[in-house]
Structure formats: C-alpha cells, structure tokens
Amino acid sequence: MGSVTFDAAGSARGLDARMAEYVIKNIILLNCFNSDPIRMIMNNSGGSVCDGYAIYDAIASSQSPVDIEVLGQAMSMG
C-alpha cells in the first residue's frame, strides 16, 4: 500500500497525503480496467487521520472488492 516515508531525522512518518494520493489513484485506476478483486498488502505505522479516512472512503466506494493483508504492523490510523 505504498511505501514508508521518513522525516529528516530518519523516523518513519506513516500514512501521509502523498501515500493517500498514491493509494487512491491506484484504486481508481484498477477500477477502470476491470472488477477483479484488489489485493493490498499493508505495513503501516499509523499517520494522518484525514488521509486515512480518504483511503477508507476510496476503498468503501470501490466497484471492485478490496482485500487487505497486513504483513508487519497496522498501527493507529493504518
């Protein structure tokens, strides 16, 4: 579900606007091609609530079913 972004100190930032934009664009793109299930693999350390709800809304409105598998962690908003 995107990649981990890091701040200047090298700490993982978790879910942010850049990752939300990436995920939402890809859900929309995959829905344009077919209605096959979308499989997401997630490893997330949390992050922005607003961006997390934007991803949630994109998943909820997807024409294709979205399956999410967590490998690692799914903390906080993740």
PyMOL commands that set and color helices and strands:
alter all, ss='L'
color gray80, all
select helices_A, chain A and resi 17-33+49-60
alter helices_A, ss='H'
color red, helices_A
select strands_A, chain A and resi 38-44+66-74
alter strands_A, ss='S'
color yellow, strands_A
deselect
rebuild
show_as cartoon
